[in-house]
Amino acid sequence: MAQFTLEELPVLPLAETFALTAAYNADSFPDKVNLGQGVYRDEACRPWVLPSVRAAEEVLHNQNANHEYLPITGDKQFNDKARELMFSPKLAKNPNIRTVQTVAGTGANNLAALFCAHHIKPKNVFISDPTWDNHYLIWKTAGPEITQKLYPYYNASARSFDFDGMIAALEAGEENDVVVLHPCAHNPTGFDPSQEQWKKIAEVIGRKRLFVVFDSAYQGFASGDPDADAWAIRYFYSTFFGALSDSQTNPPTGMLVCQSFSKNFGLYGERIGALHLISPQSVAAEGAYTHLIRLIRAVISCPSLFGARVVNTILSDADLTAQWGEDVKTMALRIQGVRASLRAELEKINIKGDWSHIEQQIGMFSYTGLSKAQVERLKDVHHIYMLGNGRMSLSGLNESNVGYVARAIKDVVDHE
Ligand SMILES: Cc1ncc(COP(=O)(O)O)c(C=O)c1O
């Protein structure tokens, strides 16, 4: 039998956003611009520690807390607060939602995929096309036997959400197939379904008896209001699982909600998140919950402390919670302002085509419509870094570089 050697494994490229950041850091051009990584930057394009987070750090510093292990499911108070933020304090009391702490949004997605692969055993997982690229990798790694079906999400010629394409794809779903949904500020397109469209999406998912995985990474970033941005999740919950009457005729077979605190609390490197398991019955499926716990034990044993302590400190204190609300608004409004400035700059220099989509899109990103070749030229000639699919992370723009970026975009558009 031929022997396996390590040398047989091919060299793989680094994930694109990380490779892009490394290339940006290595670039010595003084006016370089980083529009790659999905991180918030202040008006001076510097990392921003939210004032509410700074205040919580002060509180924690004076607490002299210890560094013991957390329970496998994480910090109970953090889990309660995370659930309230996602579902509202009222719905969060319902016993059919169980919460565990995770390693940020990625850990929540990974745990959700592992849970589905081991215990739901779907034939297919429906993932939006395009999406956060890690969705493909996470599902391929957790469930290599599950077929990934991409549902159309973006209509490139109309530069809009492809509602009809999405519905048609979901109609082909089979019972217990998984569907991964972005509840708000869709990454990378910045287009979200309207409430009427969500209702239709929910109707199809319930009728086809699919299993829902929501991936919430931008709660607060879309509108500046965390409650408004949780609308789709709360609608699904209330429609299918919230009546607690056990009498739903067409509920999905269950629901998992991944919650990240990376963007809306600016806690990127602290890796703090949560996963909520929702049972169709009025009480929690205790067995399913224990299976989730078993997976956590195998993968991380138990989650980490600091991010949970920060979030907990903020959400347990009315003044800090109010400050955090202001902080989220500050981030969302700055990005909305940057959208308007970029569009205005582009129109001022009479760029070809219609660029109104930059202002219509929502959240951290603009799906610019620039081609791979144009993105390459932006990098090679102008030292402006963004993803190959044309996704621009808007917080890398400010008053002093938006004119430069607009002129560079005009150059690459004219160059075609
Ligand atoms: C849609 C989506 N889900 C999940 C994540 C993961 O976020 P994190 O693991 O940093 O919390 C991201 C990050 O970019 C994202 O865009």
Ligand as a Chemical Component Dictionary entry (heavy atoms), coordinates in Angstrom:
data_LIG
# 
_chem_comp.id                   LIG 
_chem_comp.type                 NON-POLYMER 
_chem_comp.pdbx_formal_charge   0 
_chem_comp.three_letter_code    LIG 
# 
loop_
_chem_comp_atom.comp_id 
_chem_comp_atom.atom_id 
_chem_comp_atom.alt_atom_id 
_chem_comp_atom.type_symbol 
_chem_comp_atom.charge 
_chem_comp_atom.model_Cartn_x 
_chem_comp_atom.model_Cartn_y 
_chem_comp_atom.model_Cartn_z 
_chem_comp_atom.pdbx_ordinal 
LIG C1 C1 C 0 -22.180 36.865 7.841  1  
LIG C2 C2 C 0 -21.108 36.677 8.859  2  
LIG N1 N1 N 0 -21.239 35.691 9.757  3  
LIG C3 C3 C 0 -20.319 35.478 10.695 4  
LIG C4 C4 C 0 -19.176 36.256 10.769 5  
LIG C5 C5 C 0 -18.177 35.902 11.815 6  
LIG O1 O1 O 0 -17.856 36.882 12.692 7  
LIG P1 P1 P 0 -16.958 36.620 13.955 8  
LIG O2 O2 O 0 -16.521 35.208 13.975 9  
LIG O3 O3 O 0 -15.811 37.549 13.809 10 
LIG O4 O4 O 0 -17.840 36.955 15.116 11 
LIG C6 C6 C 0 -18.980 37.283 9.837  12 
LIG C7 C7 C 0 -17.770 38.084 9.860  13 
LIG O5 O5 O 0 -17.366 38.760 8.960  14 
LIG C8 C8 C 0 -19.983 37.504 8.871  15 
LIG O6 O6 O 0 -19.877 38.479 7.963  16 
# 
loop_
_chem_comp_bond.comp_id 
_chem_comp_bond.atom_id_1 
_chem_comp_bond.atom_id_2 
_chem_comp_bond.value_order 
_chem_comp_bond.pdbx_ordinal 
LIG C1 C2 SING 1  
LIG C2 N1 SING 2  
LIG C2 C8 DOUB 3  
LIG N1 C3 DOUB 4  
LIG C3 C4 SING 5  
LIG C4 C5 SING 6  
LIG C4 C6 DOUB 7  
LIG C5 O1 SING 8  
LIG O1 P1 SING 9  
LIG P1 O2 DOUB 10 
LIG P1 O3 SING 11 
LIG P1 O4 SING 12 
LIG C6 C7 SING 13 
LIG C6 C8 SING 14 
LIG C7 O5 DOUB 15 
LIG C8 O6 SING 16 
# 
